[in-house]
Amino acid sequence: MKTFSIENKIKNTALRNSINNIIEKAKKIHERPYLYSFTDHGISHSKRMLYCVNALLRGCNNTNLLNEYECYVLVAAIYLHDIGIQETKDEVLTEFAKEYDLHYDNTIDKPTFVRKNHHLISSYIVKQDIKKSAPPLAYDGNSSLGEYISLVIESHGINFSENLDFYKNYIFQNEVLRIRLLSILLCLADCFDCDNRRIDADKFQYTQFPEISRLHWMKHLYVEGIKFDNRMITISYKFPQLNKTELAIYKDYFCYETEFWINNIKDTYINDLNKVNMLFYIKSEVNLSKVVDKINVSDYNYIEKTITARIRNSVEFSKYKKIAIGILVNNNKVLMVKRKKPEHACHHSDSNNVLKWQFPSGIVKEVDASDEIVIKEVLEETGIQCSVNQFLGERIHPDTLTFCSYYSLNYESGDIFNGDKDENDTVSWVPLENYKSKITSDIFWSVEDFLNKR
């Protein structure tokens, strides 16, 4: 018995021949990738997308969901949806820009323009093939179906839920074409092709990439595979050997970035998926490996900043208690306080750490500025007058699950004393070589880096 596939549901000879021609033309377009630093957008990517569509339909027991014409439109769109990313001709891009009311001239960065608009360029190429009498570049088939294909192609770069005039049901030769549903399936398949087959890992050895492009590659590098098991879709990650804090950061960046668009599509079109019995669930599986490389320090710092920025912009931010923490060094000693009652890690945390010694800190309320709070708290807790030197960064503390802002401080004046005997047992200048032995909780990398350089 043949394994189910939407390709095999295309029985019409003309439609099958059209798909074969589309595949051959797409292969030719992708032969020499223009944007070499990007992930795989070629024929192998399209084939993996088709595998994912077929697996999803099988898993949801919905192999009869699509009729023959819908299968044709979806398969054609999958093979053609990324051809625009290989467009290099200025005359084509200029005409395309006019068609879509976009700005393009020799002052525009071409790779950025192409990457940003490749879904529209792909659709434009198909529409031009329909209009021209010359041999087609990419699409060779029925013009009406070609127009529907171009709509599905465009969908992987827009929010088509806002364009109901086009993303709706159509009738073609007594059959319904659910263009909105086909667009959802294409977008999901594009996101499901997320494992390390999308990249050439060897390129890291000899190619310089922009930071964001490199991290996009690394996101795929750490995905070992994706498994479809009925409605449960498991994404398996393989990270390097990491400590607890690093693992939390890797998960919060790479797992989040990998799954974000899948969940976004699912949440945006959940009513559409529910109507056709196509709801599914995502699960993460994380393994550690001794042969997988860590990202470098610069990239690690970048993703940590990205995570805190994301949290700041999220509705969840208001739920975190916010703490401002001061790092004050004077005469090769750092100012620290010992808590009277040790604080155990939050019960939501995986940590068993107990917080005893810490740097002076204070709670930041909505109306407060965190840099002003830290100066005030250092003075009240320790008797030291100080000023802010520099901002060291922010994070969610893995033990306390509080949102922490860190500042390095300048010593101005004063002698230490314990100004908060209800909370603190001791205030002390701790030699820099000894401060790590005092801290039993996680040390923020930026603080450790600052103190190591003193």
C-alpha positions as CSV (number, residue, x, y, z in Angstrom):
1,M,0.0,0.0,0.0
2,K,1.3,3.4,-1.0
3,T,2.1,5.9,1.8
4,F,-0.3,8.8,1.7
5,S,0.9,12.0,0.1
6,I,-0.9,15.0,-1.4
7,E,1.3,14.6,-4.5
8,N,-0.2,11.2,-5.2
9,K,-3.8,12.6,-5.0
10,I,-3.0,14.6,-8.2
11,K,-4.3,12.2,-10.8
12,N,-5.1,14.6,-13.7
13,T,-2.3,14.2,-16.3
14,A,-2.1,17.9,-17.2
15,L,-1.8,18.8,-13.5
16,R,0.9,16.1,-12.9
17,N,2.8,17.3,-15.9
18,S,2.6,20.9,-14.7
19,I,4.0,19.9,-11.3
20,N,6.9,18.1,-12.9
21,N,7.6,21.2,-15.1
22,I,7.4,23.4,-12.0
23,I,9.9,21.2,-10.1
24,E,12.4,21.3,-13.0
25,K,12.1,25.1,-13.4
26,A,12.5,25.6,-9.6
27,K,15.6,23.4,-9.6
28,K,17.2,25.5,-12.3
29,I,16.4,28.7,-10.4
30,H,17.9,27.4,-7.2
31,E,21.0,25.9,-8.8
32,R,23.3,28.7,-7.8
33,P,21.9,30.4,-4.6
34,Y,22.2,34.1,-4.6
35,L,21.9,34.7,-0.9
36,Y,24.5,32.1,0.2
37,S,24.5,33.1,3.9
38,F,20.8,32.2,4.3
39,T,19.3,28.8,5.1
40,D,18.3,26.3,2.4
41,H,15.4,27.6,0.3
42,G,15.8,25.2,-2.6
43,I,14.1,22.0,-3.8
44,S,15.2,20.0,-0.8
45,H,13.5,22.5,1.5
46,S,10.3,22.1,-0.5
47,K,10.4,18.3,-0.3
48,R,10.8,18.5,3.4
49,M,7.9,20.8,3.6
50,L,5.8,18.3,1.7
51,Y,6.8,15.6,4.1
52,C,5.6,17.8,7.0
53,V,2.3,18.5,5.3
54,N,1.7,14.8,4.7
55,A,2.8,13.9,8.2
56,L,0.5,16.5,9.7
57,L,-2.5,15.4,7.7
58,R,-1.9,11.7,8.6
59,G,-1.4,12.6,12.2
60,C,-4.7,14.4,12.3
61,N,-6.5,11.5,10.5
62,N,-7.3,14.0,7.7
63,T,-5.9,12.5,4.6
64,N,-9.1,13.3,2.7
65,L,-9.1,16.9,3.7
66,L,-7.9,18.3,0.3
67,N,-9.4,17.8,-3.1
68,E,-7.3,17.3,-6.2
69,Y,-7.1,20.9,-7.2
70,E,-6.3,22.0,-3.7
71,C,-3.4,19.4,-3.6
72,Y,-2.2,20.8,-6.9
73,V,-2.2,24.5,-5.7
74,L,-0.5,23.6,-2.4
75,V,2.2,21.4,-4.0
76,A,2.9,24.0,-6.7
77,A,3.1,26.8,-4.1
78,I,5.5,24.8,-1.9
79,Y,7.9,24.4,-4.8
80,L,7.6,28.0,-6.0
81,H,7.3,29.9,-2.7
82,D,11.0,30.8,-2.3
83,I,12.1,31.3,-5.9
84,G,12.1,35.0,-5.4
85,I,15.0,34.8,-3.0
86,Q,17.3,34.0,-6.0
87,E,16.2,37.1,-8.0
88,T,19.2,39.3,-8.9
89,K,18.2,41.3,-12.0
90,D,17.8,45.0,-11.3
91,E,15.3,45.4,-14.1
92,V,13.1,42.7,-12.7
93,L,13.4,44.1,-9.1
94,T,12.6,47.6,-10.4
95,E,9.4,46.5,-12.2
96,F,8.5,44.4,-9.2
97,A,8.9,47.4,-6.9
98,K,6.6,49.5,-9.1
99,E,4.0,46.8,-9.1
100,Y,4.0,46.6,-5.3
101,D,4.5,50.3,-4.7
102,L,7.9,49.8,-3.1
103,H,11.1,51.8,-3.3
104,Y,14.0,50.2,-5.2
105,D,17.1,51.8,-6.8
106,N,20.9,51.5,-6.7
107,T,21.0,53.0,-3.2
108,I,19.1,50.0,-1.8
109,D,20.9,47.1,-0.2
110,K,19.8,44.4,-2.7
111,P,20.3,41.3,-0.5
112,T,18.2,42.9,2.3
113,F,15.5,44.0,-0.2
114,V,15.3,40.5,-1.7
115,R,15.2,38.7,1.6
116,K,12.5,41.0,3.0
117,N,10.3,40.8,-0.1
118,H,11.1,37.3,-1.5
119,H,7.6,36.0,-0.9
120,L,6.2,38.9,-2.9
121,I,8.9,38.5,-5.6
122,S,8.1,34.8,-5.9
123,S,4.4,35.6,-6.4
124,Y,5.3,38.3,-8.9
125,I,7.3,35.9,-11.0
126,V,4.4,33.5,-11.2
127,K,2.0,36.3,-12.1
128,Q,4.3,37.4,-14.8
129,D,4.5,33.9,-16.2
130,I,0.7,33.9,-16.4
131,K,0.7,37.2,-18.3
132,K,3.5,36.6,-20.8
133,S,3.4,34.7,-24.0
134,A,7.1,33.9,-23.8
135,P,8.3,30.6,-22.3
136,P,7.6,30.7,-18.5
137,L,10.4,31.1,-16.0
138,A,8.7,29.2,-13.2
139,Y,5.0,28.5,-13.6
140,D,3.6,26.5,-16.6
141,G,0.0,25.7,-16.0
142,N,-3.6,26.9,-15.9
143,S,-3.7,30.7,-15.5
144,S,-6.7,30.7,-13.0
145,L,-4.9,28.1,-10.8
146,G,-1.7,30.1,-11.2
147,E,-3.4,33.1,-9.7
148,Y,-4.5,31.1,-6.7
149,I,-1.0,29.7,-6.4
150,S,0.4,33.2,-6.3
151,L,-1.9,34.0,-3.4
152,V,-0.7,31.0,-1.4
153,I,2.9,31.9,-2.1
154,E,2.5,35.4,-0.8
155,S,1.0,34.2,2.4
156,H,4.3,33.0,4.0
157,G,5.3,36.6,4.5
158,I,2.1,38.4,5.5
159,N,-0.8,38.2,8.0
160,F,-3.4,37.0,5.6
161,S,-6.1,37.0,8.3
162,E,-6.3,40.7,7.6
163,N,-6.9,40.2,3.9
164,L,-10.2,38.4,3.8
165,D,-11.0,39.7,0.3
166,F,-8.5,37.4,-1.2
167,Y,-7.8,34.7,1.4
168,K,-11.2,33.0,1.2
169,N,-12.9,30.1,-0.6
170,Y,-13.1,30.0,-4.4
171,I,-14.9,27.7,-6.9
172,F,-12.9,26.1,-9.7
173,Q,-14.6,23.6,-12.0
174,N,-17.2,22.6,-9.4
175,E,-14.5,22.2,-6.7
176,V,-13.9,24.4,-3.7
177,L,-10.4,25.9,-3.4
178,R,-9.9,26.9,0.3
179,I,-7.0,29.4,-0.3
180,R,-6.9,30.5,3.3
181,L,-6.5,26.8,4.5
182,L,-3.9,26.1,1.9
183,S,-2.0,29.2,3.0
184,I,-2.1,28.0,6.7
185,L,-0.7,24.6,5.7
186,L,2.1,26.2,3.6
187,C,3.1,28.5,6.5
188,L,3.1,25.7,9.0
189,A,5.2,23.4,6.7
190,D,7.7,26.2,6.2
191,C,8.1,26.5,10.0
192,F,8.2,22.7,10.5
193,D,11.3,22.5,8.3
194,C,13.4,23.7,11.2
195,D,16.1,21.0,11.8
196,N,19.8,21.1,10.9
197,R,19.2,19.9,7.3
198,R,18.3,23.5,6.5
199,I,22.0,24.6,6.9
200,D,25.4,23.7,5.7
201,A,27.3,23.5,9.0
202,D,30.7,23.4,7.2
203,K,30.2,27.0,6.1
204,F,30.8,28.1,9.7
205,Q,34.4,27.1,9.2
206,Y,35.2,29.5,6.4
207,T,32.4,32.1,6.1
208,Q,31.8,35.3,8.1
209,F,28.1,35.9,8.8
210,P,26.3,38.9,10.2
211,E,25.4,38.3,13.9
212,I,21.6,37.8,13.3
213,S,22.2,35.6,10.3
214,R,24.7,33.5,12.3
215,L,22.3,33.0,15.1
216,H,19.5,32.1,12.7
217,W,21.8,29.3,11.4
218,M,22.7,28.2,14.9
219,K,19.0,27.9,15.7
220,H,18.7,25.2,13.0
221,L,22.0,23.6,14.0
222,Y,20.7,22.7,17.5
223,V,17.4,21.1,16.2
224,E,18.1,17.4,15.7
225,G,14.7,16.6,14.3
226,I,11.0,16.9,14.4
227,K,8.6,13.9,15.0
228,F,4.9,13.8,14.1
229,D,3.0,11.4,16.3
230,N,-0.7,11.7,15.8
231,R,-1.4,15.3,16.9
232,M,1.7,15.6,19.1
233,I,4.7,17.2,17.3
234,T,8.0,16.8,19.2
235,I,10.9,19.1,18.3
236,S,14.2,17.5,19.5
237,Y,17.1,19.8,20.4
238,K,20.7,18.8,20.9
239,F,22.6,21.4,22.9
240,P,26.3,21.4,24.1
241,Q,27.2,20.5,27.6
242,L,25.9,23.5,29.6
243,N,25.6,24.7,33.2
244,K,22.1,25.4,34.6
245,T,22.1,29.1,33.7
246,E,23.4,28.5,30.2
247,L,20.8,25.8,29.6
248,A,18.1,28.2,30.6
249,I,19.4,30.8,28.2
250,Y,19.7,28.4,25.3
251,K,16.2,27.1,25.9
252,D,14.7,30.5,26.3
253,Y,16.3,31.7,23.0
254,F,16.7,28.7,20.6
255,C,13.5,26.8,21.6
256,Y,11.5,29.9,21.8
257,E,12.7,31.2,18.4
258,T,12.2,27.8,16.8
259,E,8.7,27.3,18.1
260,F,7.5,31.0,18.0
261,W,6.2,31.0,14.4
262,I,4.6,27.6,14.6
263,N,2.7,28.7,17.7
264,N,1.9,32.1,16.2
265,I,0.4,30.5,13.1
266,K,-1.5,28.0,15.2
267,D,-2.9,30.7,17.6
268,T,-3.7,33.1,14.8
269,Y,-5.7,30.6,12.8
270,I,-6.8,28.3,15.6
271,N,-10.5,28.6,14.5
272,D,-9.6,27.6,11.0
273,L,-7.6,24.6,12.1
274,N,-10.4,23.6,14.6
275,K,-13.0,23.7,11.8
276,V,-11.2,21.1,9.8
277,N,-10.0,19.0,12.7
278,M,-6.3,20.0,12.3
279,L,-5.4,21.1,15.8
280,F,-2.0,19.8,17.0
281,Y,0.4,20.3,20.0
282,I,4.0,21.1,20.3
283,K,6.4,19.5,22.7
284,S,10.2,20.2,23.3
285,E,12.8,17.5,23.9
286,V,16.2,18.7,25.0
287,N,19.4,16.5,25.0
288,L,23.0,17.5,25.8
289,S,26.0,16.5,23.7
290,K,29.7,16.5,24.2
291,V,30.4,17.0,20.5
292,V,28.2,20.0,19.9
293,D,29.8,23.4,20.1
294,K,28.7,26.3,22.3
295,I,28.0,29.7,20.7
296,N,30.7,32.3,21.3
297,V,30.6,34.8,24.2
298,S,29.5,37.7,21.9
299,D,26.5,35.6,20.6
300,Y,25.7,34.5,24.1
301,N,25.5,38.0,25.3
302,Y,23.4,39.0,22.3
303,I,20.8,36.3,22.9
304,E,20.6,37.2,26.6
305,K,19.9,40.8,25.8
306,T,17.3,39.6,23.2
307,I,15.6,37.6,25.9
308,T,15.4,40.5,28.4
309,A,14.2,42.8,25.7
310,R,11.5,40.3,24.8
311,I,10.4,40.0,28.4
312,R,10.3,43.8,28.8
313,N,7.9,44.0,25.8
314,S,5.7,41.2,26.9
315,V,2.5,41.3,28.9
316,E,4.2,39.0,31.4
317,F,6.7,41.7,32.4
318,S,4.3,43.2,35.0
319,K,4.2,39.9,36.9
320,Y,7.9,40.0,37.8
321,K,9.3,41.6,40.9
322,K,11.9,44.1,39.8
323,I,15.2,44.5,41.6
324,A,18.1,47.0,41.1
325,I,21.5,45.6,42.1
326,G,24.7,47.6,42.7
327,I,28.3,46.4,42.2
328,L,30.6,48.7,44.0
329,V,34.4,48.1,44.0
330,N,36.9,50.1,46.0
331,N,40.5,49.3,46.8
332,N,40.2,45.8,45.2
333,K,37.2,45.0,47.4
334,V,33.6,44.7,46.5
335,L,30.7,45.7,48.8
336,M,28.5,42.9,49.9
337,V,25.8,42.2,52.5
338,K,25.0,39.0,54.3
339,R,21.3,38.3,54.8
340,K,20.0,37.6,58.3
341,K,17.6,35.0,56.9
342,P,18.9,33.1,53.9
343,E,16.5,33.1,51.0
344,H,15.7,29.8,49.3
345,A,15.3,29.6,45.6
346,C,11.8,30.2,44.3
347,H,9.6,27.1,44.3
348,H,9.0,27.6,40.5
349,S,12.8,27.4,39.9
350,D,14.7,24.2,39.3
351,S,17.4,25.4,41.7
352,N,18.2,24.2,45.3
353,N,20.4,27.2,46.0
354,V,20.2,29.3,49.2
355,L,21.0,33.0,48.9
356,K,23.1,34.2,51.8
357,W,25.6,36.8,50.6
358,Q,24.6,39.3,47.9
359,F,25.4,42.7,46.4
360,P,23.3,45.6,47.8
361,S,19.9,45.8,46.1
362,G,16.5,47.4,46.3
363,I,13.0,46.7,45.0
364,V,12.0,48.9,42.0
365,K,8.4,50.1,42.0
366,E,6.5,51.3,38.9
367,V,7.3,55.0,39.5
368,D,10.9,54.4,40.4
369,A,14.0,54.6,38.2
370,S,16.2,51.6,38.9
371,D,19.5,53.5,38.8
372,E,18.2,56.0,41.4
373,I,16.9,53.1,43.6
374,V,20.3,51.4,43.7
375,I,22.1,54.6,44.9
376,K,19.4,55.1,47.6
377,E,19.5,51.5,48.8
378,V,23.3,51.3,48.9
379,L,23.4,54.4,51.1
380,E,20.6,53.2,53.4
381,E,21.9,49.6,53.7
382,T,25.6,50.3,54.0
383,G,26.2,54.0,54.7
384,I,28.2,54.4,51.4
385,Q,27.5,57.4,49.1
386,C,27.9,56.3,45.5
387,S,27.1,57.2,41.9
388,V,26.3,55.0,38.9
389,N,29.2,54.2,36.6
390,Q,27.6,52.0,34.0
391,F,24.6,49.7,33.3
392,L,25.7,46.1,33.2
393,G,22.6,44.4,31.9
394,E,19.3,42.7,32.9
395,R,18.1,39.2,33.3
396,I,15.5,37.0,35.0
397,H,17.4,35.5,38.0
398,P,17.3,31.7,37.6
399,D,17.0,31.2,41.4
400,T,14.6,33.9,42.5
401,L,12.8,34.5,39.2
402,T,13.0,38.2,39.7
403,F,13.8,40.7,37.0
404,C,17.2,42.1,37.9
405,S,18.9,45.2,36.6
406,Y,22.7,45.5,37.4
407,Y,24.8,48.6,37.8
408,S,28.5,49.2,38.4
409,L,28.9,52.0,41.0
410,N,31.6,54.7,41.8
411,Y,32.6,55.1,45.4
412,E,32.1,58.7,46.6
413,S,32.3,58.8,50.4
414,G,31.4,57.1,53.7
415,D,32.3,54.2,56.0
416,I,30.3,51.0,56.0
417,F,27.7,50.2,58.7
418,N,24.7,47.9,58.8
419,G,21.8,50.2,58.1
420,D,19.2,47.5,57.8
421,K,19.6,45.2,60.8
422,D,16.2,43.6,60.3
423,E,17.2,42.2,56.9
424,N,21.0,42.0,57.0
425,D,23.4,40.4,59.4
426,T,26.7,41.9,58.1
427,V,28.0,44.5,55.7
428,S,31.5,43.9,54.4
429,W,34.1,44.9,51.9
430,V,35.1,41.5,50.4
431,P,38.4,41.1,48.6
432,L,37.8,40.5,44.9
433,E,39.6,37.1,45.0
434,N,37.1,35.9,47.7
435,Y,33.7,37.2,46.5
436,K,32.8,34.0,44.6
437,S,33.2,31.9,47.7
438,K,30.6,34.0,49.4
439,I,27.9,33.7,46.7
440,T,25.9,30.5,46.7
441,S,23.5,31.6,44.0
442,D,24.0,32.1,40.3
443,I,26.3,35.0,39.2
444,F,25.3,37.1,36.2
445,W,27.9,36.7,33.5
446,S,28.1,40.5,33.0
447,V,28.8,41.1,36.7
448,E,31.4,38.3,36.8
449,D,33.1,39.7,33.6
450,F,33.2,43.2,35.2
451,L,34.7,42.0,38.4
452,N,37.3,39.8,36.7
453,K,38.6,42.8,34.9
454,R,39.1,44.9,38.0
